[in-house]
Amino acid sequence: MIEQDLIGWTIGFDLDGTLVETHEDLIGTLNRMLATKGLPACPVEGARDLIGGGARALLVHGFERAGAPVEDAQDPALFDAFIADYIEHIADHSRPFDGVVETLERLAARGATLVVVTNKRSDLSELLLGKIDLTRHFAAIVGPDRVSARKPSRAHFNEAVTSVGGDPARAIMVGDAAPDVGTARDAGVPVIGVTFGYTPVPMEELEPDVIVDAFDDVEEAVDMLVVDHYVQKAMAG
């Protein structure tokens, strides 16, 4: 029998670049938008650093890389076209990173409450996670439209945690980029940084509490942080 030693703990996960490898579908949509303007495509494998700031930022970066005026990327009609195209292709190639499903199952079996804390729109996040059969692992999927302020504000993390009945004093963030580390620091919670995601700044430079190179290592990192929480609590009396 698995010991439910994580009851009372909530773990928040970023989505793109942490749970799911999404860059091929996002860059595919970007390239179709660039093509409508007669602009060259971004090589898929060379554009991972463009992911993470949302669709509007992705369009701006894509147009900048193509040498086109940024103002053209900010056309509301182009944004609407981007979203419509992405919805059609949201899970053509996107898949969970290796070890995600197994790790989420183990953490849940031990009693942890799992929640997605993402700057991706909630409806898009739900659509993606539903198509790749990850929704069932989470108590909630909390995008920026469901909180008072988006990452890196502590409001995003705290409101996501409390929305599933969790206590921010016993919570951990897992993410791949500066907004994830930033929201954890702002909330005063520990953060696990993964190195395989989408960040223009190396994870080592962002200085999370624990760095992992594979999702399979997230559970061990959670255990380290939980033990440290109780040690610190005992030392404080």
N, C-alpha and C positions, 0 to 999 in steps of 0.2 A: 504494500500500500504506500502511495506517495504521501509524504508528510506535507500538510498544508501550512507550511511555515511562512508563507508570504501573505496570509490573510491580513487585510488592513493596509496593504501596500498598493499603490497605484503607479503604473509605469506608462508614461506618455511617449509615443513614438511619432517622429516625423514620418512623412510618407515618401515623397520623391527622393531617391538616393539613399534612403535608410531601409525602408521596407521593400520598395519596389524599384526595379531598374526600368525607368520610364523614358530615358532620354531619346531613344530611337523614334518613338511615336511623337514626342514633342518636337524634335528636330524635323521629322517628316512633315508635320503640319506647318512648321516655320518655312520649310523649303517650298511647300506648295503656295504659301503666301508670297514668298519672294518671286516665284515663277510668274505669278499674276502681274507683277510689276516689271517683269523682264530682267530680274536681278539674278546673279549666280547663286547656286545652292551652297549651303554650309556643309562641309563633310561631316557625316554623322559622328564618326569617332573623334573628330577634332573639335566638337562643339559641346562637349559635356560641361565645360565651364560656363556655358550660357544658361544652364538650368538653375532654378532655385529662386528667382526673383518674381515669378509670376509671368503670365502671358504677355502683359504689356512690356515688361522689361525684356522678355525674350525677343519680342518683335524689334525693340529698339536696338538691342545688341546685334541681332541678325542684320538689320539695315546698316548699322555702323560697320559691321564686318564686310558687308557688300559694297561699302563706299557710297551709300545712298543717304539722302537727307533724313535726319532723325524725324523731322516733322511728318514725313510720309508714313512713318511707322506708327504715329500717334493718331491716325485717322480712325474715328470710332467705327466706321464701317469695316475697316480692315480687322479690327479687334473682334467684331461680331462674326466675321467670316472665319477668323482663326478658331474661335470657340466652336462654331458649327462644324468645322472640319475636324477638330480634335475630338469632339464627341463621336464622330463617325469612325475614328481610327484609334480611340483611346486605349484599346487593348490588343492592337494588331501584333505588337511585339513585346509589350510590357509584361514582365514576370516578376514574382517575388525573388529576392536574392536567395542564394543557397543558404539553407539553414533557417530561414524565416519561419516557415510553418511549424517545423519541429520545435523550435525555441518558444514560439508563442504557445504551443500546446503544453509544453512543460511548465512554463510560467503560470499559465492559467490553472493547470492541475495542482500547482502548489498554492493556489488561492489568490494570486495577484489579480487585480483588476487592470485591464489593458484598455488604453484609449489612444486614438490617433489625434495628434496635435499638429495640424498642418496649415500652411499659408495657401494651400490649394483650395479653391472654392469647394464648399461642402458637397454640392450636388455632383461636381466632377469627381471628387474623392470617392463618394459613395458609388458612383457609376463604375469607376475603375476597380475598386476593391470588390464590388459585386461580381464583375466579369471574371476576375481571377480568383474568386472564392476565398477571399480573406476577411470579408465582413463579419463572418461568424465568430471571429476571435476577439472582437472589440465590443466593449460596452457602449461606446459612442465614437462617432467620427466628427471632430470639431474643427471646422475650417474658420477662416477669419470673419466670415459673415455671421457666426454664431457666438461671437464674443465681443466685448467692448473695445478691445485693442488687439492687434495682431502681433505675432512674434516679431521682434524680440521682447515685447512687453510681457511682464509677469502676469498681466491680466489674462492673456491667452491661456497660459499653462494653468493658472489657478482656477479659472472658470471651467476649463475642460475637466480638471480633476474633480472639482466639487459637483459638476454636472452628473458624474457617475457615482456620487456618494463617497468620494475619496477625501482624504485629508492631505493638503499640500505639505504638511509637516512630515508625512511619510509617503513621499513620492519621488520618482526618478524620471529624468528626461533622457531619451535616446535620440540622437540626430547626427547629421552629417555635415553641418555647416554653421556659420557664424550666428544666424538667427536662433538656432537651437541652443547653442552654448550661451548666447546672450539672454534668452528668456529664462534659462535655468539660473544664471547668475542673478538676474533681476528678481527671480522668485526665491532665491536662497536655497535652491535644491541641487543635489548632485546631478551630474550629467555624464553620460557615456557617449563618447564621440567615435563614430565609425569612419574608417579611412577610405572606403570604397565608393563614396557617394559623389556629390556634385558641389565642390567648394573650390573657389579660386584661391583661397588661403589654406595652406596645408593644415590638417587637423592638429598637428603638434604645436603650431603657432597659436591656435585658439585655446589651448591649455584646458581641455575638459578634465574631469576628475579621473576618468579611465579612458584609454584609447583601445579600440579593438580593430583588428584587421579582417575579421570574418564574423558574420552574424551568429555563428555557432558559439562565439565567445561572449555573447551578451549576457547569458544566464550567469556565468561565473562572475562577470563584472557586477551584475546586480547583487549577487551574494556578498561580494567584497564591500559594496556600499552599504548594504543593510547591516552587516556586522559592524562597520565603522560607525553607523548611526547609533547602534546600541552601546558601543564602547564609549562614544562621546557623551551619550546620555548618562551612562553610569559614572563617568568621571566628573560630570557636572553635579552629581549628587541627586 
